[in-house]
Every structure is written in structure tokens, then in C-alpha cells.
């Protein structure tokens, strides 16, 4: 058997040791981020597990899939209502002090609009603004 024939045989029989891995360029392409973003994520420890071989950065495909599954967010909906004591205090203000009150339950992106609206209606209006951020009131 010649050396060339032995080399050809070993290349066709030997498994690729990097089978199941992608390099960082392919990872960035599939994820839709820049190379710099992937580098920053690794530095901040916010990336999937990776290995370095020389200067090459490789990601195991199954590890990336597991990491992506761990990134899934499940919206948890909870009532944004203030505690009952706050409601009770606000409802007593007209009786005790002769002033109107407002209790608004809203989302963070609408909070300022509600405050501006209510202050435009009555600047000294006592109010409770209950906002939901990240599923928490």
C-alpha cells in the first residue's frame, strides 16, 4: 500500500472530530447577530457554551439549541391591582377630605400618558398608578 493510498483511506474512514460544531461565523449568521455581538456576549458570559481551538471559536449545535431553549420567556400574567389597603385609603379620601381620587391600572409604556392626562384634568388629584413590569405589579 502506498503512502498516498493510506492517506486517502484514513481521510475517508476517520470521523470529523468537529462534527456537530459550527464556527462563530456560522453561529452569527444563523442567529442574525454581528461577530462583535457574539464576542461581547461571550465576554459578558451571556452566550451559549463554546470552545476555542487555537484562534477558532466553535459552538456545539446541541448546546446552542439548549441555550436557546433556556432563553425562552414565558409571560406570567398577574393582577396589577394595588393592595386592598391602598384601595380602602383612596376610597375614603372623598369622605374624609372631600377630594376625588383616581386608581389606574396600566402598563409601563402608558403610565406617563395617564399621569399627564389626570394632572391635566385635576393637578392635585390624589392617584394610585399600578403598573405591570415583567409580569409583576
Protein Blocks (a to p, Z undefined) as FASTA:
>chain_A
ZZklmmmmmmmmpccfkgoiacfklmmmmnopafklmmmmmmnopaccdddehjbccddf
klmmmmmmmmpccdddddfbdcfklmmmmmmmmmmnopacddddddfklmmmmmmmmmmm
ommlccdddddeehiZZ
